[in-house]
Amino acid sequence: MSGNHNHSHVPTGQGNSKRLWMALGLTASFLIVEVVGGIITQSLALLSDAAHMFTDVTALVIALVAMQIAKRPADRKRTFGYHRFEILAAAFNALLLFAVAFYILYEAWVRFQNPPEIHSTGMLVIAAFGLLINVVAMFLLMGGQKDSLNVKGAYLEVLADALGSIGVIIGALVIKFTSWLWVDSAIAVAIGFWVLPRTWILLRDSVNILLEGVPADINLDSIEADLKALDKVTGVHDLHVWSITSGKHTLTAHLVVTTTDWQKVLDAAQLMLAKNYQLNHVTIQCENAICEVGHIDAHQFKQTSETHDDA
């Protein structure tokens, strides 16, 4: 039996730290203004936007902490390093967003029955300024949200705030010219319902990584078929693909071969996986087809096991 291990240690999402710091400075500064403005104007829509702004600040702080922890090298206790901490942070952000959305929906229900007096002009000015802040923060985070669930969580929250600010602006204009106070609560409800499905996607993707599920962009059947199509390969078993963190996938597999030139098969498999599936961290073992009959017994006696570290 022969094994081969290949991996690349290209940092994933490490260039996002500066963007996150800048976005944090903007959102944290405006949070105080929006909270005070929401209390003064009595606008639930504005307070709803402020609540989401608070989760933005929390998400950005957690994202920055997670990035620093993820940079810690692997050790004897955590052989894959601390990359998974970023996914825990993303999952926490999703749960936080769920809590905020449900609170806003509850508060809106209470206010529908007894709408308070709302100062639409102050509401309009603060919401417009908030929209500007959110657009800048979105621009800062846009480049990193595709390769990091952690940054994606922060990006989604800022995006939700930007749309929330637009909703507050519309609500303020409607209230100003019609005096329909219920519009404020309606806008708050709309913000909550818009956030929920996107929050669910973030939580679903985070949980899938924590459960070591197959990444969404990987087709396991296709990988198995391509491995079987390699010259001298007659079977594939114990095929596993999972993610350590966003964009960092790992594969292990056993190949049954009809040749003793295992290295040639291993090289071909690694080349194919890197080219077709961008899988650069793989561990493959070859087994002679003649010995395949005894494979189950061999595993019962734990004939072979392989442990590998990944910084």
N, C-alpha and C positions, 0 to 999 in steps of 0.2 A: 504494500500500500504506500502511496506517495502523496504528499500534500504540498501545496504551494500557496503563498500568501502575498498579496500585492495590495498596496494602498498608497494614497496620496494625502499629504497633510496640508492641503491648501486651505487657509482660513476661510470660514464662511461667515459673512456678515460682519466682519471685524471693522470694516470701514464705515459702519453706521454710527459709531459712538459720537462723532462730532455733530452729525445731524440731530441725534437725540438730545444732546446738550442744548443746542440752539432752540429746538422745538420746546424743550422743557422751560427755558428762560422766558419764551413768549407766552406759553400757556399759563405758567405759574403767576406771571405778572398780571395777566388779564383776569385770572380767576377771582382775585380780591375785588376788582372793579365790578365784575358781573354779579357776585354775591351781594355786594352792597347795593348795586343798582336794582337787583331783583327784589330785595326787601323794600326799598324805597318806593318802587313803582307798583308793588303788589302783583307782579306778573309771574304766574306759575310757569308760563312758557320760558321766560327768562331764567327763572330758578332751575327749570329742567335743563336748560342749556348749561347753566352753571354747574349742575350736578354732573353732567357729562364732562364738563371741563375739568372737574375735580378728578374724575376717573382717568382723564387724559394725563393729568399731572402724576397720579399714582402709577399709571401704566408706564410712563416715561422713566420715572424713578426706578421702578422694578426692572425695566428693560436695561437700564444702565448698570444696575447692580448685577443682573443676570449675565451681562456681557463680561463684566470683570471676573465673575466667578467662573464663567465658561473658559476663560483664558488660562485658568490654572492647569498645569500639566497633569497627565495621568499619573496615578500612583499604584501601589500594590493593592489598595482596597478598591479603587475605581479605575479599572484598566482602560475604560473608554473615556476617561476624563470627566469633566463636569459640564459637558455640552447640554445634557438633558435638563439642567436647571433653567435654561431659556424656555423650554417647553412648559415646565411647571409654572413659570411666570406668565406665559401666554394663557394657560388654563385659568389661573387666578384672575387675570384681567377679564376673561370672559364671564366668570362667575360674578365678578364685581359689576359688570355691565348689566347682567340679568337682574341683580338686586336693585340697581338704580332704576331700570326701566319699569319694574313692577311697582316700585314706590311712586314713581311719577304717575302711573296709571291709577293707582289708588287715590292719590292726592287730587287728580283731575276729576275723579268721580265725586269726591267731596265738594269740590268747587263748582261742579255743574249744578249742584243743588242750591248753592248760595254764593254766586260770583261776587268777589270783592271789587271795589273801585280800583281801576287800573290807570296809571299815568302813561298814556300811550307815547307821548313825545320822548320822554326819558327812555322808555322801553325801546323805541326805534333807534335812538342814537347809540345806545349801548350794544344793541344787536348788530348794527352796521359795523361798529368797531370790532366786535367779536368775529364777524365774518372775515374781516381783513386779517386778523390774527390767525384764524383757522386756515385760511388759504395759504398763507406763508408757511405755516407748520406742515401742511399737507405737501407742499412743494419740497420741503426739506426731507420728508420721510418717504416720498414716492419712490426714490431710487433704491431704497433698501427693503421695501416691503415684499418684493417678489422672492427673495432668497432667505427670509427669516420670518418665522411665525411670530416671533417676539415683536419685531418691528411692524409686522403686519397688524398685530393687535393694536399697537399704538396708532398706526395709520388709520385703521378702521374707526377708532374712537374719535380721532380728529376729523375724519370725514363725516361722521355722524354729527359732530358739533357744527361743522360748516353748514350742513343741510338744516340742522336745528336753528342756526342763526338766520338762514333764509326764511325758515318758517316763522320765526319770531318777528322778522321785519314785515312779512306779509300780514301777520296777525296785528301788529302795531298799527299798520296803515288802515286795516279794516276797522279796528276799534276806534281809531281817530276820526274816521269819516262816517261811521254808522253807529257807534256806541254799543256794538254787540259784544258784551263782556264775555260771553260764553266761548267766543272764538279763541281766547287765550288758552282755555283748557283743551279745546279741540286740537290746537296746534301742539300742545304738550303730549296729547295722546298719539298724534301722528308721529311725533319724534320717537316715542316709545316703541310703537309698532314697526317703525322703519329699522330701529336698532336690533330688535330681537332676532330676526332670521340671520342677520350677518354675525351676530354674536354666537348663534348656534353653530354656524360654519366654523368659526374660530375654535370653539370648544370641541367640536367633533374632530377637527384636524389634530388638535393637541392631544386628545384622548387616544386617537389612533396611533400616534407616535409613542405615547406612554405604554400602550398595550402591545407595542412592537408589531403593529399591523403592517401589511404590505403598503408602501407609499402609493398615493393616489395616481401618480404618474408612471407607475410600474405595472406591466402586465405579466404576471407570473407564468401564465400558460405560454405566452410568447417566448419568454426567456427559456423555459423548459424545452420548447420545440427547437429553438436555435441551438441549444446545447446538444440536443440529440442529433441535430443535423451535422455536427462536427465530424470530421473524418476519424474513424476508429472508435467512436462513442456509440454504445449500444443501449445505454440506460442512464437515467438520472434519478437520484432519490435524495432525501434529506435536504431538499432545496428550501432555503429560507432567505427572505429579503426583508429588511426592516430599516428604520431610520434612527440614528442616534440623536439628531436634531434636524432642523430644517435644511434640506439640501445635502445632507451627509448620510448617504445610504450605504448599507453593508449587505454583502451576500455570502452565504456559505452553501456548499453543495458537494455531493459525492457523484463522481462520474464512473460508470462501468465501461471499461475499454477493452479492446481486443489486441492491444499492442503492449510491448514492454517499454516503448519509447514514451514514457509518461510526460516527460518535460515538453515534448512537442505538442501534445494534447493540451497541457496546462497553458502553454504560451498562446495557443490558438483560442482557447476559451477566454483568457483574460483580455486578449485583443478585441474579441467580438463583444464582450460585455462592456468594455470601455467605449468602443466605437458606437455600438447600437443603443446602449442604455445609460451611458455616462456613469457606470459603476466602476469605481477605481479602488474600492476597498473590498477585496474578495478573498475568500479562503476556499480552495478547492482540493479535494482528495480524489485520487484515482484508484480504482480497484480493478483487478484483472477479472475478466468475464468468467474465466474458468473457476475462480474462487467465489463467485457470486452466490452459489448454492449455500455456502457456509456463512453468508453475511449476517443472518439473524443471530445465529449462535455466537458469532464473534462479538456482536454488540451486547448480547446478554452477559458476556464475560468482560465487557468493557475493554475489548482488545485495544481500541485506539480512541483517544480523545485529544482534542487540540485546543489550547487556550492561547489567545494572542492579545497583545496590547495595542491600543490606538491612542496616541496622544491627541 
